[in-house]
Amino acid sequence: MKERIIAVIFDGNIVNPEVAGFFNAMFTGIVTHLGKVASITDTNLTIRTDKDFLSRLEKGGSVAIDGICLTVVSNNYDSFTVNIMPETANRTNIQYLQSGNLVNLELPTTANSFLSGHIVYGHIDGTGRLRGIFKKNNSYILKFSISKSLSKYVVEKGSIAVNGISLTVIEATKNYFTVGIIPHTWEKTTLRTIKVGDFINVEVDIVAKYLEKLLQRK
């Protein structure tokens, strides 16, 4: 088999198109902006956000909304619209969104981006539910219940994406996990509005799923 070597230079001017394509298909879980649901139907979701974020959106491009990778179908001076398909509604908390709700937003990373979170694809594995919020010194500890089918991929000190936010797992059991939220993340994301009982989107670390499949083939 022919070997191929791909080098990624984060501060260079030459970018391998294959590498650029790879990075454009993923996120890092670092939320940069918030949006507000303007309208939602069974097939479309329209989000209002600031001009800075809107200026970087392109029709046909990807955007993460609460961690869900979706395709922009239109945008204007104060909002953008994405399509929703049944699989997305069934798998995520998008089915619970209402007009006026805040959502986390992130643009796809590029080959020149600083990867300060972890690799997040925007492919939601399922939902969890907030079971408790506990103040601890200057931070908050959040406890989420999840199904056993997801909990097997969650490990202490591992990475997890909650509503598109890259977080580190503190405690992991068969039916719940906890994460710690620093003041910056609390203020800059929708976590400050979350309430006990709310559903959240969960994307587990992709490495765990790949390892599981490889081991099953043996």
Secondary structure, 3 states (H helix, E strand, C coil): CCCCCCCCCCCCCCCCHHHHHHHHCCECCCCCEEEEEEEECCCEEEEECCHHHHCCCCCCCEEEECCEEEEEEEECCCEEEEECCHHHHHHCHHHHCCCCCEEEEECCCCCCCCCCCCCECCCCCEEEEEEEEEEECCEEEEEEECCHHHHCCCCCCCEEEECCEEEEEEEECCCEEEEEECHHHHHHCHHHHCCCCCEEEEEECHHHHHHHHHHHCC
